[in-house]
Amino acid sequence: MEQLKKNWLKRSGRELSGVEGHISHLKTEHGLFVSNINGVYKLEFYHNKLDKSLSQKELESLMDIDIDFVIENCIVQIENYESIKKWYSIGIEALNKNNEEVTSLDKTKKFAQNLLGKQIGDYVDFGKGFKIISIKKFLSE
């Protein structure tokens, strides 16, 4: 067991205290569960309403469900004035969507607040402006 932990620490490039601190951060700040089975750490996404941990496949399927409004714990695709599209998650860490990076937004920040309640086709008045292209359920209610 101790050798496995040493190997994992070596591969991560962090000291033990850094690894433990990061795991603590993932648990408290992002609501993620981190299991440790025989020295192998694994992130588990726990859905409070369903009262269960979700598999990668289940999480990916939640990213395919359309919803009407931007709410906390969803993912939203926006397009900027240069027609560049990008995915964001609101208040939660998310998986990549179809190999596209999903950037996490703190739900208390102004940009996230400006997105909340918007629908597809709405414009967000922030910087040079953004258009909402798609809204997916992910871990929202």
N, CA, C and O atoms as a MOPAC input file, in Angstrom:
PM7 MOZYME 1SCF
protein

 N      0.83200 1    -1.19100 1     0.00000 1
 C      0.00000 1     0.00000 1     0.00000 1
 C      0.87400 1     1.25000 1     0.00000 1
 O      0.64100 1     2.17200 1    -0.78200 1
 N      1.85500 1     1.28200 1     0.85400 1
 C      2.72100 1     2.46100 1     0.94600 1
 C      3.48700 1     2.68700 1    -0.34900 1
 O      3.69200 1     3.83100 1    -0.75400 1
 N      3.91500 1     1.60900 1    -1.00400 1
 C      4.62300 1     1.74500 1    -2.27400 1
 C      3.71100 1     2.31500 1    -3.35100 1
 O      4.14800 1     3.13400 1    -4.16000 1
 N      2.44200 1     1.89100 1    -3.37100 1
 C      1.48300 1     2.42900 1    -4.33500 1
 C      1.30100 1     3.92800 1    -4.13600 1
 O      1.25200 1     4.69100 1    -5.10100 1
 N      1.20100 1     4.34200 1    -2.88200 1
 C      1.03200 1     5.76300 1    -2.58600 1
 C      2.25900 1     6.54600 1    -3.03600 1
 O      2.12900 1     7.63300 1    -3.59800 1
 N      3.44100 1     6.00300 1    -2.79300 1
 C      4.67600 1     6.67900 1    -3.21600 1
 C      4.71900 1     6.81500 1    -4.73600 1
 O      5.09800 1     7.86500 1    -5.25600 1
 N      4.33100 1     5.75700 1    -5.45100 1
 C      4.31700 1     5.81300 1    -6.91200 1
 C      3.32100 1     6.85800 1    -7.41000 1
 O      3.61200 1     7.60500 1    -8.34500 1
 N      2.14800 1     6.90600 1    -6.78300 1
 C      1.13700 1     7.88100 1    -7.19700 1
 C      1.63000 1     9.29800 1    -6.94600 1
 O      1.44500 1    10.18200 1    -7.78300 1
 N      2.25400 1     9.51300 1    -5.80200 1
 C      2.78900 1    10.83100 1    -5.48200 1
 C      3.87500 1    11.22800 1    -6.47800 1
 O      3.94500 1    12.37700 1    -6.91300 1
 N      4.71500 1    10.26500 1    -6.83000 1
 C      5.78600 1    10.52900 1    -7.78200 1
 C      5.21500 1    10.92000 1    -9.14400 1
 O      5.68000 1    11.87800 1    -9.76300 1
 N      4.19600 1    10.17100 1    -9.61400 1
 C      3.57400 1    10.47600 1   -10.90800 1
 C      2.85700 1    11.81800 1   -10.89600 1
 O      2.80900 1    12.50400 1   -11.91700 1
 N      2.29700 1    12.19900 1    -9.74700 1
 C      1.54000 1    13.45200 1    -9.68600 1
 C      2.45800 1    14.66800 1    -9.62600 1
 O      2.03200 1    15.77500 1    -9.95600 1
 N      3.70800 1    14.48100 1    -9.21100 1
 C      4.63500 1    15.59700 1    -9.10600 1
 C      4.38900 1    16.47100 1    -7.89600 1
 O      4.89800 1    17.59000 1    -7.83000 1
 N      3.62300 1    15.98400 1    -6.94200 1
 C      3.29600 1    16.75800 1    -5.74100 1
 C      3.80800 1    16.05300 1    -4.48900 1
 O      4.04800 1    14.84600 1    -4.46900 1
 N      3.96000 1    16.85500 1    -3.46300 1
 C      4.24600 1    16.30600 1    -2.14100 1
 C      2.94500 1    15.74200 1    -1.57300 1
 O      1.86300 1    16.10900 1    -2.03000 1
 N      3.04000 1    14.85800 1    -0.58600 1
 C      1.86100 1    14.25900 1     0.02800 1
 C      0.90200 1    15.33200 1     0.54800 1
 O     -0.30800 1    15.22500 1     0.35300 1
 N      1.42600 1    16.35100 1     1.20000 1
 C      0.55400 1    17.40100 1     1.73300 1
 C     -0.18800 1    18.12500 1     0.60300 1
 O     -1.34100 1    18.51800 1     0.77400 1
 N      0.46700 1    18.30200 1    -0.54700 1
 C     -0.17400 1    18.94200 1    -1.69600 1
 C     -1.28800 1    18.09000 1    -2.27100 1
 O     -2.34500 1    18.59900 1    -2.64400 1
 N     -1.04100 1    16.77600 1    -2.34200 1
 C     -2.05200 1    15.84400 1    -2.84400 1
 C     -3.24900 1    15.83700 1    -1.90100 1
 O     -4.39400 1    15.92200 1    -2.34500 1
 N     -2.98500 1    15.73600 1    -0.60100 1
 C     -4.07200 1    15.71700 1     0.37500 1
 C     -4.83200 1    17.03600 1     0.37400 1
 O     -6.05400 1    17.04400 1     0.52400 1
 N     -4.12200 1    18.15900 1     0.20600 1
 C     -4.76500 1    19.46700 1     0.14100 1
 C     -5.65700 1    19.59500 1    -1.08200 1
 O     -6.75400 1    20.14600 1    -1.00300 1
 N     -5.17800 1    19.07900 1    -2.22200 1
 C     -5.97600 1    19.14500 1    -3.44300 1
 C     -7.22200 1    18.26900 1    -3.32500 1
 O     -8.30400 1    18.67100 1    -3.75500 1
 N     -7.08100 1    17.10000 1    -2.75800 1
 C     -8.24100 1    16.22100 1    -2.55300 1
 C     -9.25200 1    16.90200 1    -1.63700 1
 O    -10.45500 1    16.85400 1    -1.89400 1
 N     -8.77200 1    17.53200 1    -0.58000 1
 C     -9.65700 1    18.25500 1     0.33100 1
 C    -10.38900 1    19.37700 1    -0.40400 1
 O    -11.58800 1    19.57100 1    -0.20500 1
 N     -9.66900 1    20.11500 1    -1.25500 1
 C    -10.27000 1    21.18600 1    -2.04100 1
 C    -11.37100 1    20.64300 1    -2.96000 1
 O    -12.45200 1    21.22700 1    -3.03700 1
 N    -11.10700 1    19.53800 1    -3.65100 1
 C    -12.09700 1    18.94900 1    -4.55100 1
 C    -13.35500 1    18.54000 1    -3.79000 1
 O    -14.46900 1    18.67000 1    -4.29800 1
 N    -13.16700 1    18.04400 1    -2.56500 1
 C    -14.31600 1    17.62000 1    -1.76600 1
 C    -15.12500 1    18.81100 1    -1.26600 1
 O    -16.34800 1    18.83300 1    -1.40800 1
 N    -14.45500 1    19.79500 1    -0.68600 1
 C    -15.17800 1    20.89200 1    -0.04800 1
 C    -15.65700 1    21.94500 1    -1.03000 1
 O    -16.78600 1    22.42000 1    -0.91000 1
 N    -14.84300 1    22.32100 1    -1.98600 1
 C    -15.19400 1    23.41000 1    -2.89500 1
 C    -16.03100 1    22.95700 1    -4.08400 1
 O    -16.83000 1    23.73500 1    -4.60700 1
 N    -15.86000 1    21.71200 1    -4.51900 1
 C    -16.54600 1    21.25700 1    -5.71900 1
 C    -17.52800 1    20.12700 1    -5.45600 1
 O    -18.18300 1    19.65100 1    -6.38200 1
 N    -17.63800 1    19.69200 1    -4.20900 1
 C    -18.59800 1    18.65200 1    -3.86500 1
 C    -18.29700 1    17.30300 1    -4.46500 1
 O    -19.19300 1    16.47000 1    -4.60100 1
 N    -17.04000 1    17.07000 1    -4.83000 1
 C    -16.67700 1    15.78500 1    -5.42500 1
 C    -16.29300 1    14.78700 1    -4.34200 1
 O    -15.72700 1    15.15300 1    -3.31100 1
 N    -16.60300 1    13.55400 1    -4.58700 1
 C    -16.18200 1    12.48900 1    -3.70200 1
 C    -14.92700 1    11.87200 1    -4.29900 1
 O    -14.85100 1    11.63300 1    -5.50500 1
 N    -13.95300 1    11.61800 1    -3.45000 1
 C    -12.70100 1    11.01800 1    -3.89200 1
 C    -12.52900 1     9.73200 1    -3.10900 1
 O    -12.36000 1     9.74800 1    -1.89000 1
 N    -12.57600 1     8.61400 1    -3.82800 1
 C    -12.39100 1     7.33200 1    -3.16500 1
 C    -10.91700 1     6.94600 1    -3.22700 1
 O    -10.17600 1     7.40200 1    -4.09700 1
 N    -10.51100 1     6.10500 1    -2.29300 1
 C     -9.14600 1     5.60400 1    -2.24000 1
 C     -9.23100 1     4.10100 1    -2.03000 1
 O     -9.46900 1     3.63000 1    -0.91800 1
 N     -9.03300 1     3.35200 1    -3.11000 1
 C     -9.08800 1     1.89500 1    -3.02600 1
 C     -7.70000 1     1.36300 1    -3.34700 1
 O     -7.21600 1     1.48200 1    -4.47300 1
 N     -7.07300 1     0.77600 1    -2.34000 1
 C     -5.72700 1     0.23000 1    -2.48800 1
 C     -4.74100 1     1.24500 1    -3.04400 1
 O     -3.89900 1     0.91100 1    -3.87700 1
 N     -4.84900 1     2.48800 1    -2.58100 1
 C     -3.92100 1     3.52100 1    -2.99700 1
 C     -4.22000 1     4.16300 1    -4.33800 1
 O     -3.45600 1     5.00900 1    -4.80400 1
 N     -5.32200 1     3.77200 1    -4.96400 1
 C     -5.73300 1     4.37200 1    -6.23100 1
 C     -6.86200 1     5.34500 1    -5.94000 1
 O     -7.93000 1     4.95300 1    -5.47100 1
 N     -6.61500 1     6.61700 1    -6.22300 1
 C     -7.60800 1     7.65400 1    -5.98500 1
 C     -8.48000 1     7.81700 1    -7.22200 1
 O     -7.99000 1     7.78600 1    -8.35100 1
 N     -9.77200 1     7.98900 1    -6.99900 1
 C    -10.71000 1     8.11700 1    -8.10300 1
 C    -11.74100 1     9.18000 1    -7.74500 1
 O    -12.30200 1     9.16900 1    -6.64900 1
 N    -11.99000 1    10.10900 1    -8.68600 1
 C    -13.03900 1    11.10200 1    -8.49300 1
 C    -14.38200 1    10.45400 1    -8.75900 1
 O    -14.55400 1     9.72900 1    -9.73900 1
 N    -15.32800 1    10.72000 1    -7.88200 1
 C    -16.67600 1    10.23200 1    -8.07600 1
 C    -17.61700 1    11.41900 1    -7.99700 1
 O    -17.54400 1    12.21500 1    -7.06100 1
 N    -18.49800 1    11.53800 1    -8.97700 1
 C    -19.47800 1    12.60800 1    -8.98400 1
 C    -20.72800 1    12.08900 1    -8.29000 1
 O    -21.33400 1    11.11000 1    -8.72600 1
 N    -21.09800 1    12.74600 1    -7.22300 1
 C    -22.24200 1    12.32900 1    -6.43300 1
 C    -23.41400 1    13.24900 1    -6.72600 1
 O    -23.28200 1    14.47100 1    -6.65000 1
 N    -24.55100 1    12.67500 1    -7.05800 1
 C    -25.75400 1    13.44900 1    -7.34300 1
 C    -26.65600 1    13.37000 1    -6.11700 1
 O    -27.19200 1    12.31000 1    -5.79100 1
 N    -26.81700 1    14.52000 1    -5.43700 1
 C    -27.57700 1    14.53300 1    -4.18200 1
 C    -29.01300 1    14.07800 1    -4.36300 1
 O    -29.50900 1    13.28400 1    -3.56400 1
 N    -29.69100 1    14.56000 1    -5.39100 1
 C    -31.10200 1    14.21900 1    -5.58200 1
 C    -31.28500 1    12.72500 1    -5.83500 1
 O    -32.23400 1    12.11700 1    -5.34000 1
 N    -30.36900 1    12.13600 1    -6.60900 1
 C    -30.44700 1    10.71000 1    -6.89700 1
 C    -29.83900 1     9.86400 1    -5.78300 1
 O    -30.05600 1     8.65300 1    -5.72800 1
 N    -29.07600 1    10.50500 1    -4.89600 1
 C    -28.40000 1     9.84200 1    -3.77600 1
 C    -27.50900 1     8.69700 1    -4.26200 1
 O    -27.55200 1     7.58800 1    -3.73000 1
 N    -26.69800 1     8.99300 1    -5.29100 1
 C    -25.76500 1     7.97700 1    -5.78100 1
 C    -24.61200 1     8.62000 1    -6.53200 1
 O    -24.70900 1     9.75100 1    -7.00700 1
 N    -23.52500 1     7.87700 1    -6.62700 1
 C    -22.39700 1     8.30700 1    -7.44700 1
 C    -22.70600 1     7.94400 1    -8.88800 1
 O    -23.29000 1     6.89800 1    -9.17200 1
 N    -22.30100 1     8.82800 1    -9.79400 1
 C    -22.59100 1     8.61300 1   -11.20700 1
 C    -21.35000 1     8.14900 1   -11.95400 1
 O    -20.24500 1     8.62600 1   -11.69900 1
 N    -21.54100 1     7.22400 1   -12.87000 1
 C    -20.44000 1     6.73500 1   -13.69700 1
 C    -20.11700 1     7.76600 1   -14.78000 1
 O    -20.88900 1     8.69700 1   -15.00700 1
 N    -18.99700 1     7.59600 1   -15.43000 1
 C    -18.60400 1     8.46700 1   -16.53700 1
 C    -19.68300 1     8.46900 1   -17.61700 1
 O    -20.02700 1     9.52300 1   -18.15200 1
 N    -20.21100 1     7.30300 1   -17.93200 1
 C    -21.24300 1     7.18900 1   -18.97200 1
 C    -22.50600 1     7.94400 1   -18.55600 1
 O    -23.11300 1     8.63400 1   -19.37500 1
 N    -22.90500 1     7.81700 1   -17.28900 1
 C    -24.08900 1     8.53000 1   -16.80500 1
 C    -23.87300 1    10.04200 1   -16.85200 1
 O    -24.77700 1    10.79000 1   -17.22400 1
 N    -22.67900 1    10.48900 1   -16.47500 1
 C    -22.37000 1    11.92000 1   -16.52500 1
 C    -22.41500 1    12.44300 1   -17.94800 1
 O    -22.98000 1    13.50500 1   -18.20800 1
 N    -21.82300 1    11.70000 1   -18.86400 1
 C    -21.82300 1    12.11500 1   -20.26900 1
 C    -23.24100 1    12.18300 1   -20.82300 1
 O    -23.55400 1    13.06800 1   -21.62000 1
 N    -24.10600 1    11.24800 1   -20.40400 1
 C    -25.48600 1    11.28000 1   -20.89300 1
 C    -26.21800 1    12.51100 1   -20.36900 1
 O    -27.08000 1    13.04700 1   -21.06400 1
 N    -25.89600 1    12.97600 1   -19.15600 1
 C    -26.51100 1    14.18600 1   -18.60900 1
 C    -26.08500 1    15.42700 1   -19.39000 1
 O    -26.79000 1    16.43600 1   -19.39800 1
 N    -24.93400 1    15.34600 1   -20.04000 1
 C    -24.44900 1    16.47400 1   -20.83200 1
 C    -25.12800 1    16.54300 1   -22.20100 1
 O    -24.87500 1    17.46500 1   -22.97600 1
 N    -25.98600 1    15.57300 1   -22.49500 1
 C    -26.69900 1    15.56600 1   -23.77200 1
 C    -28.15100 1    16.00700 1   -23.62400 1
 O    -28.86300 1    16.12900 1   -24.62100 1
 N    -28.60100 1    16.24700 1   -22.38800 1
 C    -29.99300 1    16.63000 1   -22.14900 1
 C    -30.12500 1    18.14700 1   -22.21100 1
 O    -29.49600 1    18.86400 1   -21.43300 1
 N    -30.94700 1    18.63200 1   -23.14200 1
 C    -31.19200 1    20.07100 1   -23.26800 1
 C    -32.10400 1    20.56400 1   -22.15000 1
 O    -33.02800 1    19.86500 1   -21.73400 1
 N    -31.83300 1    21.77600 1   -21.67100 1
 C    -32.73700 1    22.44000 1   -20.73900 1
 C    -33.00300 1    23.84900 1   -21.27500 1
 O    -32.28400 1    24.34600 1   -22.14200 1
 N    -34.04500 1    24.47600 1   -20.74200 1
 C    -34.51400 1    25.74900 1   -21.29000 1
 C    -33.75300 1    26.98000 1   -20.81000 1
 O    -33.59100 1    27.93900 1   -21.56500 1
 N    -33.28500 1    26.96300 1   -19.56400 1
 C    -32.65500 1    28.14000 1   -18.98300 1
 C    -31.31300 1    27.78300 1   -18.35500 1
 O    -31.12200 1    26.65800 1   -17.89300 1
 N    -30.39200 1    28.73000 1   -18.33700 1
 C    -29.10900 1    28.54800 1   -17.66100 1
 C    -29.37200 1    28.59900 1   -16.15600 1
 O    -29.91600 1    29.57600 1   -15.64000 1
 N    -28.97900 1    27.53600 1   -15.46600 1
 C    -29.12300 1    27.43900 1   -14.01400 1
 C    -27.82000 1    26.90600 1   -13.43200 1
 O    -26.92900 1    26.48800 1   -14.17200 1
 N    -27.70900 1    26.92300 1   -12.12100 1
 C    -26.50900 1    26.38200 1   -11.47300 1
 C    -26.34500 1    24.91000 1   -11.83200 1
 O    -27.32100 1    24.18000 1   -12.00500 1
 N    -25.09800 1    24.49600 1   -11.93800 1
 C    -24.69400 1    23.10800 1   -12.18600 1
 C    -25.03900 1    22.59500 1   -13.57600 1
 O    -25.06400 1    21.38500 1   -13.79700 1
 N    -25.30700 1    23.49700 1   -14.51600 1
 C    -25.50900 1    23.09300 1   -15.89800 1
 C    -24.25200 1    23.46800 1   -16.68000 1
 O    -23.32700 1    24.07100 1   -16.13500 1
 N    -24.22900 1    23.10600 1   -17.95900 1
 C    -23.17200 1    23.59400 1   -18.84700 1
 C    -23.84100 1    24.39600 1   -19.95200 1
 O    -24.95300 1    24.08700 1   -20.37900 1
 N    -23.15200 1    25.41700 1   -20.40200 1
 C    -23.71600 1    26.31900 1   -21.40500 1
 C    -22.64500 1    26.62500 1   -22.45300 1
 O    -21.48300 1    26.86500 1   -22.12700 1
 N    -23.06300 1    26.60900 1   -23.70300 1
 C    -22.13800 1    26.96100 1   -24.78600 1
 C    -22.48300 1    28.37400 1   -25.24900 1
 O    -23.63800 1    28.69200 1   -25.53200 1
 N    -21.45900 1    29.20300 1   -25.31800 1
 C    -21.66200 1    30.56700 1   -25.77700 1
 C    -20.77300 1    30.83700 1   -26.98600 1
 O    -19.77600 1    30.15500 1   -27.22000 1
 N    -21.16900 1    31.85000 1   -27.74000 1
 C    -20.41200 1    32.25800 1   -28.92400 1
 C    -20.05200 1    33.72700 1   -28.76400 1
 O    -20.90900 1    34.55100 1   -28.44500 1
 N    -18.78400 1    34.05500 1   -28.98700 1
 C    -18.37700 1    35.45400 1   -28.84800 1
 C    -18.55400 1    36.20300 1   -30.16300 1
 O    -19.02700 1    35.63900 1   -31.15000 1
 N    -18.17700 1    37.45700 1   -30.16600 1
 C    -18.36100 1    38.31900 1   -31.34200 1
 C    -17.54100 1    37.86000 1   -32.55100 1
 O    -17.81600 1    38.27600 1   -33.67700 1
 N    -16.53400 1    37.00400 1   -32.32700 1
 C    -15.72700 1    36.45400 1   -33.42400 1
 C    -16.23700 1    35.08400 1   -33.87200 1
 O    -15.56400 1    34.38900 1   -34.63300 1
 N    -17.42400 1    34.69600 1   -33.40100 1
 C    -18.05800 1    33.40500 1   -33.70800 1
 C    -17.29400 1    32.21300 1   -33.14200 1
 O    -17.41500 1    31.09900 1   -33.65300 1
 N    -16.50800 1    32.43700 1   -32.09000 1
 C    -15.80600 1    31.34800 1   -31.40700 1
 C    -16.71400 1    30.82300 1   -30.30600 1
 O    -17.19100 1    31.58300 1   -29.46400 1
 N    -16.94900 1    29.50300 1   -30.32000 1
 C    -17.83400 1    28.86700 1   -29.34400 1
 C    -17.01600 1    28.23400 1   -28.22700 1
 O    -15.94000 1    27.68500 1   -28.46200 1
 N    -17.54100 1    28.31900 1   -27.01000 1
 C    -16.86800 1    27.74600 1   -25.85800 1
 C    -17.90200 1    27.29800 1   -24.82800 1
 O    -18.94400 1    27.93000 1   -24.65700 1
 N    -17.59000 1    26.19000 1   -24.14300 1
 C    -18.46600 1    25.63500 1   -23.09900 1
 C    -18.03300 1    26.13400 1   -21.72500 1
 O    -16.84100 1    26.27900 1   -21.45100 1
 N    -19.01200 1    26.39500 1   -20.86900 1
 C    -18.78300 1    26.77600 1   -19.47500 1
 C    -19.71800 1    25.96400 1   -18.58000 1
 O    -20.83300 1    25.62200 1   -18.97200 1
 N    -19.24700 1    25.66700 1   -17.38300 1
 C    -20.11300 1    25.08100 1   -16.36100 1
 C    -20.37500 1    26.15600 1   -15.31400 1
 O    -19.51500 1    26.99600 1   -15.04600 1
 N    -21.55100 1    26.12600 1   -14.73200 1
 C    -21.94300 1    27.13800 1   -13.75600 1
 C    -21.93300 1    26.52200 1   -12.36200 1
 O    -22.82700 1    25.75300 1   -12.00900 1
 N    -20.92100 1    26.86400 1   -11.57500 1
 C    -20.86700 1    26.44800 1   -10.17200 1
 C    -20.41800 1    25.03400 1    -9.90500 1
 O    -20.57200 1    24.53600 1    -8.78900 1
 N    -19.86000 1    24.36800 1   -10.91600 1
 C    -19.42300 1    22.98100 1   -10.71500 1
 C    -18.35200 1    22.63100 1   -11.74500 1
 O    -18.36500 1    23.15400 1   -12.85900 1
 N    -17.43700 1    21.75600 1   -11.37700 1
 C    -16.46900 1    21.22800 1   -12.33600 1
 C    -17.19900 1    20.25600 1   -13.25100 1
 O    -18.04700 1    19.49600 1   -12.78400 1
 N    -16.89100 1    20.26200 1   -14.52600 1
 C    -17.56500 1    19.37400 1   -15.47200 1
 C    -16.54700 1    18.63800 1   -16.32700 1
 O    -15.39500 1    19.05200 1   -16.46100 1
 N    -17.00500 1    17.54600 1   -16.89500 1
 C    -16.20000 1    16.79900 1   -17.85500 1
 C    -16.08200 1    17.61300 1   -19.13500 1
 O    -16.82500 1    18.57300 1   -19.33700 1
 N    -15.15900 1    17.23400 1   -19.99100 1
 C    -15.11500 1    17.82000 1   -21.32800 1
 C    -16.33100 1    17.34300 1   -22.10000 1
 O    -16.80100 1    16.22400 1   -21.89200 1
 N    -16.83700 1    18.17400 1   -22.98000 1
 C    -18.01800 1    17.84500 1   -23.79100 1
 C    -17.55100 1    17.55700 1   -25.20900 1
 O    -17.08500 1    18.45600 1   -25.90800 1
 N    -17.67600 1    16.30200 1   -25.63500 1
 C    -17.24200 1    15.88900 1   -26.98100 1
 C    -15.82100 1    16.37000 1   -27.28100 1
 O    -15.56000 1    16.93700 1   -28.34200 1
 N    -14.92100 1    16.14100 1   -26.34900 1
 C    -13.51200 1    16.52700 1   -26.44200 1
 C    -13.28500 1    18.03300 1   -26.48000 1
 O    -12.19200 1    18.47900 1   -26.82800 1
 N    -14.29300 1    18.82400 1   -26.12900 1
 C    -14.13500 1    20.27400 1   -26.01000 1
 C    -14.04100 1    20.60600 1   -24.52500 1
 O    -14.81300 1    20.09200 1   -23.71600 1
 N    -13.10000 1    21.45900 1   -24.17700 1
 C    -12.91700 1    21.84400 1   -22.78300 1
 C    -14.14900 1    22.57900 1   -22.26200 1
 O    -14.74400 1    23.39800 1   -22.96300 1
 N    -14.52000 1    22.27000 1   -21.01500 1
 C    -15.59500 1    22.97800 1   -20.33200 1
 C    -14.93700 1    23.74400 1   -19.18400 1
 O    -14.38400 1    23.13700 1   -18.26600 1
 N    -14.99700 1    25.06800 1   -19.23600 1
 C    -14.38900 1    25.91900 1   -18.22700 1
 C    -15.37800 1    26.15700 1   -17.09400 1
 O    -16.53100 1    26.52300 1   -17.32500 1
 N    -14.91500 1    25.94500 1   -15.87400 1
 C    -15.76500 1    26.12400 1   -14.69800 1
 C    -15.83900 1    27.59600 1   -14.29900 1
 O    -14.82200 1    28.28500 1   -14.21700 1
 N    -17.06100 1    28.06400 1   -14.05300 1
 C    -17.28100 1    29.42100 1   -13.56500 1
 C    -17.80700 1    29.36800 1   -12.14100 1
 O    -18.72700 1    28.60800 1   -11.84100 1
 N    -17.23000 1    30.16600 1   -11.27300 1
 C    -17.73900 1    30.30400 1    -9.91400 1
 C    -19.10300 1    30.97600 1   -10.01000 1
 O    -19.23400 1    32.03400 1   -10.62500 1
 N    -20.11700 1    30.36600 1    -9.40700 1
 C    -21.48500 1    30.87900 1    -9.54700 1
 C    -21.68000 1    32.26000 1    -8.93300 1
 O    -22.69100 1    32.91100 1    -9.19600 1
 N    -20.73000 1    32.71700 1    -8.12200 1
 C    -20.86300 1    34.04000 1    -7.50600 1
 C    -20.23600 1    35.14500 1    -8.35000 1
 O    -20.43100 1    36.32600 1    -8.06200 1
 N    -19.49000 1    34.78000 1    -9.38300 1
 C    -18.82100 1    35.78200 1   -10.21900 1
 C    -19.80600 1    36.43200 1   -11.19300 1
 O    -20.81500 1    35.83400 1   -11.56700 1
 N    -19.49800 1    37.64700 1   -11.59000 1
 C    -20.40500 1    38.45200 1   -12.41700 1
 C    -20.75500 1    37.77400 1   -13.74600 1
 O    -21.91500 1    37.80000 1   -14.15800 1
 N    -19.78000 1    37.17300 1   -14.41700 1
 C    -20.06900 1    36.53100 1   -15.69900 1
 C    -21.08400 1    35.40900 1   -15.52900 1
 O    -22.03500 1    35.30900 1   -16.30400 1
 N    -20.88600 1    34.55800 1   -14.51200 1
 C    -21.83700 1    33.47000 1   -14.24900 1
 C    -23.20600 1    34.04200 1   -13.90100 1
 O    -24.22500 1    33.54200 1   -14.37900 1
 N    -23.24000 1    35.07000 1   -13.08600 1
 C    -24.50800 1    35.69900 1   -12.70800 1
 C    -25.23700 1    36.24200 1   -13.93400 1
 O    -26.46300 1    36.15800 1   -14.01300 1
 N    -24.49000 1    36.79900 1   -14.89100 1
 C    -25.09800 1    37.31900 1   -16.11900 1
 C    -25.67300 1    36.20500 1   -16.99800 1
 O    -26.61200 1    36.43500 1   -17.76100 1
 N    -25.11100 1    35.00400 1   -16.89100 1
 C    -25.61000 1    33.87400 1   -17.68000 1
 C    -26.87800 1    33.26100 1   -17.08800 1
 O    -27.75300 1    32.80700 1   -17.82400 1
 N    -26.97700 1    33.25000 1   -15.75600 1
 C    -28.10600 1    32.60300 1   -15.09300 1
 C    -29.44100 1    33.18400 1   -15.56900 1
 O    -29.61700 1    34.40000 1   -15.65500 1
 N    -30.37300 1    32.27900 1   -15.87600 1
 C    -31.70300 1    32.67700 1   -16.30300 1
 C    -31.84900 1    32.92300 1   -17.79300 1
 O    -32.96400 1    33.11000 1   -18.28100 1
 N    -30.74400 1    32.92600 1   -18.52300 1
 C    -30.79300 1    33.17100 1   -19.97100 1
 C    -31.24300 1    31.90700 1   -20.71100 1
 O    -31.14200 1    30.79400 1   -20.19400 1
 N    -31.74900 1    32.11400 1   -21.94800 1
 C    -32.19700 1    31.03800 1   -22.82000 1
 C    -31.32900 1    30.99900 1   -24.07900 1
 O    -30.55800 1    31.92100 1   -24.34500 1
 N    -31.46600 1    29.92800 1   -24.83800 1
 C    -30.76700 1    29.82600 1   -26.12100 1
 C    -31.19200 1    31.00100 1   -26.99300 1
 O    -32.37800 1    31.31200 1   -27.10100 1
 N    -30.21400 1    31.64500 1   -27.61200 1
 C    -30.47300 1    32.78600 1   -28.47200 1
 C    -30.34100 1    34.12400 1   -27.76200 1
 O    -30.20700 1    35.16300 1   -28.40900 1
 N    -30.38000 1    34.10300 1   -26.41000 1
 C    -30.21000 1    35.34300 1   -25.65400 1
 C    -28.77200 1    35.82500 1   -25.75500 1
 O    -27.84200 1    35.03700 1   -25.92900 1
 N    -28.61300 1    37.13200 1   -25.64200 1
 C    -27.29100 1    37.73600 1   -25.60800 1
 C    -26.94900 1    38.12000 1   -24.18000 1
 O    -27.81200 1    38.55500 1   -23.41700 1
 N    -25.68400 1    37.95600 1   -23.82900 1
 C    -25.18800 1    38.30200 1   -22.50900 1
 C    -24.34500 1    39.55600 1   -22.65400 1
 O    -23.35000 1    39.56100 1   -23.37800 1
 N    -24.73600 1    40.60200 1   -21.97700 1
 C    -24.02800 1    41.87800 1   -22.03300 1
 C    -22.84600 1    41.82900 1   -21.06300 1
 O    -22.96600 1    42.19700 1   -19.89500 1
 N    -21.71700 1    41.37100 1   -21.56900 1
 C    -20.50300 1    41.24200 1   -20.76600 1
 C    -19.32600 1    41.40800 1   -21.71800 1
 O    -19.19000 1    40.63200 1   -22.66400 1
 N    -18.49300 1    42.38200 1   -21.49300 1
 C    -17.40400 1    42.64600 1   -22.43100 1
 C    -17.99200 1    43.04400 1   -23.76800 1
 O    -18.79200 1    43.97600 1   -23.84600 1
 N    -17.59800 1    42.34300 1   -24.82400 1
 C    -18.13000 1    42.63300 1   -26.16700 1
 C    -19.40700 1    41.85900 1   -26.44500 1
 O    -19.98100 1    41.97900 1   -27.52700 1
 N    -19.85500 1    41.07000 1   -25.48300 1
 C    -21.11000 1    40.34800 1   -25.61700 1
 C    -20.94800 1    38.91900 1   -26.09400 1
 O    -19.98700 1    38.57600 1   -26.78300 1
 N    -21.90600 1    38.09700 1   -25.71100 1
 C    -21.91000 1    36.67500 1   -26.04000 1
 C    -23.33100 1    36.24100 1   -26.33800 1
 O    -24.28500 1    36.80800 1   -25.80600 1
 N    -23.47200 1    35.23800 1   -27.18700 1
 C    -24.77400 1    34.66800 1   -27.49600 1
 C    -24.82800 1    33.24900 1   -26.93800 1
 O    -23.87200 1    32.48700 1   -27.08400 1
 N    -25.94400 1    32.89300 1   -26.29800 1
 C    -26.14500 1    31.54600 1   -25.77300 1
 C    -26.48800 1    30.62600 1   -26.95000 1
 O    -27.43600 1    30.88400 1   -27.69200 1
 N    -25.71200 1    29.55700 1   -27.11300 1
 C    -25.89300 1    28.61700 1   -28.21800 1
 C    -26.58800 1    27.33900 1   -27.75600 1
 O    -27.46500 1    26.82600 1   -28.45100 1
 N    -26.20000 1    26.81800 1   -26.57600 1
 C    -26.73300 1    25.54700 1   -26.09800 1
 C    -26.68100 1    25.51100 1   -24.57500 1
 O    -25.77800 1    26.08400 1   -23.96500 1
 N    -27.65400 1    24.83500 1   -23.96400 1
 C    -27.70000 1    24.66900 1   -22.50700 1
 C    -27.97500 1    23.20100 1   -22.22200 1
 O    -28.95400 1    22.64200 1   -22.71800 1
 N    -27.11900 1    22.57400 1   -21.42700 1
 C    -27.25300 1    21.14700 1   -21.12700 1
 C    -27.39600 1    20.93400 1   -19.61900 1
 O    -26.85100 1    21.70000 1   -18.82300 1
 N    -28.11500 1    19.91300 1   -19.24100 1
 C    -28.46800 1    19.63900 1   -17.85500 1
 C    -27.27600 1    19.43400 1   -16.93100 1
 O    -27.18500 1    20.10400 1   -15.90300 1
 N    -26.38300 1    18.55000 1   -17.25600 1
 C    -25.28900 1    18.07500 1   -16.42900 1
 C    -25.78000 1    17.74900 1   -15.02000 1
 O    -26.59700 1    16.83900 1   -14.88700 1
 N    -25.34300 1    18.42200 1   -13.97000 1
 C    -25.74100 1    18.04000 1   -12.60900 1
 C    -26.78400 1    18.98000 1   -12.00700 1
 O    -26.94600 1    19.02100 1   -10.78700 1
 N    -27.48300 1    19.72500 1   -12.84000 1
 C    -28.53100 1    20.60000 1   -12.33600 1
 C    -29.76900 1    19.79000 1   -11.98600 1
 O    -29.89500 1    18.62700 1   -12.37000 1
 N    -30.66600 1    20.40700 1   -11.26600 1
 C    -31.91400 1    19.73400 1   -10.85600 1
 C    -32.77300 1    19.44000 1   -12.07000 1
 O    -33.86100 1    18.87900 1   -11.93500 1

